[in-house]
Amino acid sequence: MLSLKHMLVYGALMTLVVVASNILVQYPLTGDLAGIQLGDLLTYGAFTYPVAFLVTDLTNRQFGPSMARRVVFIGFLVGVTISFITSQPRIAMASGTAYLVGQLLDISVFNRLRQQSWWKAPLAGSLFGSVLDTLLFFSISFAPAFAFIGANDDFAIGWAPLLGVFSTEAPRWISWALGDFTVKMTVGLVMLLPYGALMNVLKPYRVTAAT
């Protein structure tokens, strides 16, 4: 009963992160910084989605990979369903695919490294999961090759200086992907702080041969 309660709590947190990120990724940052148009570089979703890796890693540490996968599937089923209502279908499909693959990779990497230094498992899991998640999400959401899923976003595929600063131009969604990954890794490093604080509170999962 206790583990069920925790699974529902973690699942609710995961759902909140997924839905919020799917909405916010449709809104580029406004304004400029040192002459750089922030809308050419980032969307607001870049700041919320990395929390999903924290939720997964905390679940994995406390209850193991099986429970972490259940929480991921809860976030996938509920979050993506709601996202089809609150965001564009193409964004929801991209989010669901990237989220599921990226989070499952995070769980696998975390589980392999859980016996090493406390920071290695969450950091490596977030790194590999974020790379795959970013590649899948932005390609499916905005790349012309996936236009059969839904209409392209004119602003996203419009050409602008790469990362808002280089003379080389590229579709904005490529800069968004690079900026998003940079923010994910920055937030991932910051998320080590609450993870490190909570790891002394949450009893670690005992590894068995079955996992």
C-alpha positions as CSV (number, residue, x, y, z in Angstrom):
1,M,0.0,0.0,0.0
2,L,2.8,2.4,0.9
3,S,4.6,1.8,-2.4
4,L,1.3,2.3,-4.3
5,K,0.8,5.6,-2.6
6,H,4.3,6.7,-3.5
7,M,3.8,5.5,-7.1
8,L,0.7,7.6,-7.4
9,V,2.5,10.7,-6.0
10,Y,5.5,10.3,-8.3
11,G,3.1,9.5,-11.2
12,A,1.2,12.7,-10.5
13,L,4.4,14.8,-10.3
14,M,5.6,13.2,-13.6
15,T,2.3,14.0,-15.3
16,L,2.4,17.6,-14.2
17,V,5.9,18.0,-15.6
18,V,5.1,16.4,-18.9
19,V,1.9,18.4,-19.5
20,A,3.5,21.7,-18.4
21,S,6.5,21.1,-20.6
22,N,4.3,20.2,-23.6
23,I,2.5,23.5,-23.3
24,L,5.5,25.6,-22.6
25,V,7.6,24.2,-25.5
26,Q,5.2,25.9,-27.9
27,Y,6.3,29.3,-26.5
28,P,9.7,30.7,-27.4
29,L,11.3,33.1,-24.9
30,T,10.7,36.7,-25.4
31,G,13.1,39.6,-25.4
32,D,16.8,39.7,-26.1
33,L,20.0,39.4,-24.1
34,A,23.2,41.1,-25.2
35,G,21.7,41.5,-28.7
36,I,20.6,37.8,-28.9
37,Q,17.0,37.2,-29.7
38,L,16.0,34.7,-27.0
39,G,13.1,33.4,-29.2
40,D,15.7,32.1,-31.6
41,L,17.4,30.1,-28.9
42,L,15.0,28.7,-26.3
43,T,11.5,27.8,-25.4
44,Y,10.1,27.9,-21.9
45,G,9.7,24.1,-21.9
46,A,13.5,23.8,-21.6
47,F,13.3,24.9,-18.0
48,T,10.6,22.5,-16.8
49,Y,11.2,19.2,-18.5
50,P,14.5,18.3,-16.8
51,V,12.6,17.9,-13.5
52,A,11.2,14.6,-15.1
53,F,14.6,13.1,-14.8
54,L,14.7,14.0,-11.1
55,V,11.4,12.3,-10.5
56,T,12.5,9.2,-12.3
57,D,15.8,9.0,-10.5
58,L,14.3,9.5,-7.1
59,T,11.8,6.8,-7.8
60,N,14.6,4.5,-9.1
61,R,16.7,5.1,-6.0
62,Q,13.9,4.5,-3.5
63,F,11.9,1.7,-5.2
64,G,14.1,0.3,-8.1
65,P,13.8,0.2,-11.9
66,S,10.5,-1.7,-12.0
67,M,8.7,1.0,-10.0
68,A,10.5,3.8,-11.9
69,R,9.2,2.3,-15.2
70,R,5.6,2.2,-13.8
71,V,5.9,5.9,-12.9
72,V,7.2,6.7,-16.4
73,F,4.3,4.8,-18.0
74,I,1.9,6.7,-15.8
75,G,3.4,10.0,-17.0
76,F,3.3,8.7,-20.6
77,L,-0.4,7.6,-20.6
78,V,-1.9,10.4,-18.6
79,G,0.5,13.2,-19.6
80,V,0.4,12.5,-23.3
81,T,-3.4,12.0,-23.3
82,I,-3.8,15.4,-21.6
83,S,-1.2,16.9,-24.0
84,F,-3.4,16.0,-27.0
85,I,-6.0,18.3,-25.5
86,T,-3.7,21.1,-24.4
87,S,-1.1,21.2,-27.2
88,Q,-0.8,20.4,-30.9
89,P,-1.1,16.7,-31.8
90,R,2.3,16.6,-33.4
91,I,3.9,18.1,-30.3
92,A,2.1,15.5,-28.2
93,M,3.2,12.6,-30.3
94,A,6.8,13.9,-30.4
95,S,6.7,14.4,-26.6
96,G,5.3,11.0,-25.9
97,T,7.9,9.2,-28.1
98,A,10.9,11.2,-26.8
99,Y,9.8,11.1,-23.2
100,L,9.2,7.3,-23.2
101,V,12.5,6.4,-24.9
102,G,14.6,9.0,-23.0
103,Q,13.2,8.1,-19.6
104,L,13.6,4.3,-20.1
105,L,17.2,4.9,-21.1
106,D,17.7,7.0,-18.0
107,I,16.4,4.2,-15.8
108,S,18.7,1.7,-17.5
109,V,21.8,3.8,-17.2
110,F,21.0,4.8,-13.6
111,N,20.5,1.2,-12.6
112,R,23.9,0.2,-14.0
113,L,25.6,2.9,-12.0
114,R,23.6,2.9,-8.8
115,Q,26.4,1.3,-6.8
116,Q,29.0,3.9,-7.8
117,S,29.5,7.4,-6.4
118,W,26.1,9.0,-5.6
119,W,26.2,11.6,-8.3
120,K,27.3,9.3,-11.2
121,A,24.0,7.5,-11.7
122,P,21.7,10.5,-11.9
123,L,24.1,12.6,-13.9
124,A,24.9,9.9,-16.5
125,G,21.2,8.8,-16.7
126,S,20.1,12.4,-17.4
127,L,22.9,13.0,-19.9
128,F,22.2,10.0,-22.1
129,G,18.4,10.3,-21.6
130,S,18.5,14.0,-22.5
131,V,20.6,13.5,-25.7
132,L,18.1,10.9,-27.0
133,D,15.0,12.8,-25.8
134,T,16.2,16.1,-27.4
135,L,17.0,14.5,-30.7
136,L,13.7,12.7,-30.9
137,F,11.5,15.5,-29.7
138,F,12.7,18.3,-31.8
139,S,13.1,16.2,-34.9
140,I,9.6,14.8,-34.7
141,S,8.1,18.2,-33.7
142,F,9.6,20.5,-36.2
143,A,11.8,18.7,-38.9
144,P,10.2,18.9,-42.4
145,A,10.8,15.1,-42.7
146,F,8.0,14.5,-40.2
147,A,5.5,16.9,-41.8
148,F,3.3,14.0,-42.5
149,I,2.4,13.9,-38.8
150,G,1.2,17.5,-38.8
151,A,1.8,21.0,-40.3
152,N,5.1,22.6,-39.8
153,D,5.4,25.6,-37.5
154,D,6.5,28.5,-39.8
155,F,8.4,30.2,-37.0
156,A,10.2,27.0,-36.0
157,I,11.4,26.2,-39.5
158,G,12.3,29.8,-40.3
159,W,16.0,30.4,-40.7
160,A,17.9,32.5,-38.2
161,P,21.5,32.8,-36.9
162,L,22.5,29.5,-35.3
163,L,22.1,29.9,-31.5
164,G,21.3,33.6,-32.2
165,V,24.9,34.6,-32.4
166,F,26.7,32.8,-35.3
167,S,26.9,34.0,-38.8
168,T,25.8,30.6,-40.0
169,E,22.0,30.3,-40.3
170,A,19.8,27.3,-39.6
171,P,16.1,26.6,-38.9
172,R,15.2,27.9,-35.4
173,W,14.2,24.4,-34.2
174,I,17.9,23.3,-34.5
175,S,19.0,26.2,-32.2
176,W,16.1,25.4,-29.9
177,A,17.3,21.8,-29.7
178,L,20.9,22.9,-28.9
179,G,19.7,25.5,-26.4
180,D,17.3,23.0,-24.9
181,F,20.0,20.4,-24.4
182,T,22.3,23.0,-22.8
183,V,19.6,24.0,-20.4
184,K,18.7,20.4,-19.6
185,M,22.3,19.6,-18.7
186,T,22.6,22.8,-16.6
187,V,19.3,22.1,-14.8
188,G,20.4,18.5,-14.5
189,L,23.5,19.6,-12.6
190,V,21.3,21.8,-10.4
191,M,19.0,18.9,-9.8
192,L,21.9,17.0,-8.2
193,L,21.4,19.3,-5.2
194,P,17.9,18.2,-4.2
195,Y,18.8,14.7,-5.2
196,G,21.8,14.7,-2.9
197,A,19.7,16.2,-0.1
198,L,16.9,13.7,-0.5
199,M,19.1,10.6,-0.9
200,N,19.9,10.7,2.8
201,V,16.1,10.7,3.5
202,L,15.0,8.1,1.0
203,K,16.0,4.6,1.9
204,P,17.9,3.2,-1.2
205,Y,16.5,0.3,-3.1
206,R,18.3,-3.0,-2.4
207,V,19.6,-4.4,-5.7
208,T,18.7,-8.1,-6.5
209,A,19.6,-10.4,-9.3
210,A,16.1,-10.0,-10.7
211,T,16.6,-6.4,-11.6
